Amino acid sequence: MEGEITRLRLLTLKEASEILNVHINTLRRWDREGIIRTVRLPNGYRRIPESEIHRILNGKGEDRGGDNHD
């Protein structure tokens, strides 16, 4: 619908790391390397859109290049 604002669910790094079964530092690295898209809040904290979690889980992204031992 025109003019409708879609609300994104934004996850904390902790929430995303638990869902993806990777360390929080892996998510920070993926952000730096452009593997996963994040949103920066005014306070500088990162949030990960739920759509990115689905993209990674569905294997549509690049090689994740990480594990749970960062």
C-alpha positions in Angstrom: 0.0 0.0 0.0 1.3 3.4 -1.0 2.6 5.5 1.9 2.6 2.5 4.3 5.7 2.3 6.5 7.1 -1.2 6.9 8.5 -1.7 10.4 11.7 -3.7 10.6 12.3 -5.9 13.5 15.8 -5.1 14.7 17.7 -7.7 16.8 20.5 -7.1 19.2 23.9 -8.7 18.4 23.2 -11.1 21.3 19.8 -12.1 19.9 21.2 -12.5 16.4 24.3 -14.5 17.6 22.0 -16.9 19.5 19.8 -17.5 16.4 22.7 -17.9 14.0 24.9 -19.8 16.5 27.9 -17.6 16.1 29.9 -15.4 18.4 29.0 -11.7 18.7 32.5 -10.8 17.4 31.7 -12.8 14.3 28.7 -10.6 13.6 30.9 -7.5 14.2 33.4 -8.9 11.6 30.7 -9.8 9.1 29.4 -6.2 9.4 32.9 -4.8 8.8 33.4 -7.2 5.8 29.9 -6.4 4.4 28.6 -9.9 4.8 25.7 -8.9 6.9 23.8 -5.6 6.9 23.3 -3.8 10.2 21.6 -0.6 11.3 23.5 1.8 13.6 21.5 3.5 16.3 22.2 7.1 17.3 24.2 5.7 20.3 26.4 3.7 17.9 25.1 0.3 18.8 24.4 -2.2 15.9 21.1 -3.8 15.3 20.5 -6.5 12.7 17.3 -6.5 10.7 15.4 -9.8 11.0 15.5 -10.0 7.2 19.2 -10.4 7.4 18.9 -13.3 9.8 16.5 -15.0 7.4 18.8 -14.4 4.5 21.8 -15.9 6.3 19.7 -18.9 7.6 18.4 -19.6 4.1 21.9 -19.7 2.7 21.3 -16.8 0.3 24.3 -14.9 1.6 28.0 -15.5 1.0 30.0 -18.1 2.8 29.6 -17.1 6.5 33.2 -17.6 7.2 32.9 -17.9 10.9 32.0 -20.2 13.8 31.2 -19.9 17.4 34.8 -19.6 18.6 35.9 -16.0 17.8 
